[in-house]
Amino acid sequence: MLKMNTGRRYKTNTGKYKMYNAMLELKKEDYDILYELYFEHTSVHQLSRNLGITCKAIRYRKQKALNHLKSIITKEAGKEKTKKLLE
């Protein structure tokens, strides 16, 4: 698996960069699973063999990571909305 890039953050407000910045907030294990599945297009079956865990465990971890990612993005969106209201 590729190393997690934790040093570079983007300051633009496009969805792509918001997603990237939010992914940096994930635990390394969650980041790695989402990166392999969505950016490297590794199948669940192949990833399960690579990590030595079941496909069911990969699906569970993927869903857990996606839920965490969603909460990070939602929290950031709330902060932006609050910031705009205060301006």
C-alpha positions as CSV (number, residue, x, y, z in Angstrom):
1,M,0.0,0.0,0.0
2,L,1.1,3.5,-0.6
3,K,2.2,5.8,2.2
4,M,-0.4,8.2,3.5
5,N,0.3,11.8,2.5
6,T,-0.3,13.7,5.7
7,G,1.7,16.9,5.0
8,R,-0.2,18.7,2.2
9,R,-3.5,20.3,2.6
10,Y,-5.4,22.3,0.0
11,K,-7.1,25.6,0.7
12,T,-9.6,25.7,-2.2
13,N,-13.3,25.0,-1.6
14,T,-13.9,22.5,-4.4
15,G,-15.4,19.2,-3.5
16,K,-12.4,17.3,-4.6
17,Y,-10.1,19.1,-2.2
18,K,-12.6,19.0,0.6
19,M,-12.7,15.2,0.2
20,Y,-8.9,15.0,0.1
21,N,-8.5,17.1,3.2
22,A,-11.2,15.1,5.0
23,M,-9.4,11.8,4.1
24,L,-6.3,13.1,5.9
25,E,-8.3,13.2,9.1
26,L,-9.0,9.4,8.9
27,K,-7.0,6.8,10.8
28,K,-4.3,5.3,8.6
29,E,-6.1,2.0,8.3
30,D,-9.3,3.6,7.2
31,Y,-7.4,5.9,4.8
32,D,-5.5,2.9,3.3
33,I,-8.7,0.9,2.7
34,L,-10.6,3.7,1.0
35,Y,-7.5,4.7,-1.0
36,E,-7.0,1.1,-2.3
37,L,-10.7,0.6,-3.1
38,Y,-11.5,3.9,-4.7
39,F,-8.2,5.3,-6.1
40,E,-6.3,2.2,-6.9
41,H,-9.4,0.3,-7.9
42,T,-8.4,-2.8,-5.9
43,S,-11.3,-5.2,-5.5
44,V,-12.6,-6.2,-2.1
45,H,-11.5,-9.8,-2.7
46,Q,-7.9,-8.8,-3.7
47,L,-7.6,-6.3,-0.8
48,S,-8.8,-9.0,1.7
49,R,-6.1,-11.4,0.4
50,N,-3.4,-8.6,0.6
51,L,-4.4,-7.8,4.2
52,G,-5.1,-11.3,5.3
53,I,-8.6,-10.6,6.5
54,T,-12.1,-11.6,5.2
55,C,-14.1,-9.8,2.5
56,K,-16.7,-9.2,5.2
57,A,-14.2,-7.5,7.4
58,I,-13.1,-5.3,4.4
59,R,-16.7,-4.3,3.7
60,Y,-17.3,-3.5,7.4
61,R,-14.2,-1.4,7.6
62,K,-15.0,0.4,4.4
63,Q,-18.5,1.3,5.6
64,K,-17.1,2.4,9.0
65,A,-14.5,4.6,7.2
66,L,-17.1,6.1,4.8
67,N,-19.3,7.0,7.8
68,H,-16.4,8.6,9.5
69,L,-15.5,10.5,6.4
70,K,-19.0,11.7,6.1
71,S,-19.1,13.0,9.6
72,I,-15.8,14.9,9.0
73,I,-17.1,16.5,5.9
74,T,-20.4,17.3,7.6
75,K,-18.6,18.9,10.6
76,E,-16.4,21.0,8.3
77,A,-19.5,22.1,6.3
78,G,-21.1,23.2,9.5
79,K,-18.0,25.2,10.5
80,E,-18.0,26.9,7.1
81,K,-21.7,27.7,7.3
82,T,-21.2,29.2,10.8
83,K,-18.2,31.2,9.6
84,K,-20.2,32.7,6.8
85,L,-23.1,33.6,9.1
86,L,-20.7,35.5,11.4
87,E,-19.1,37.5,8.6
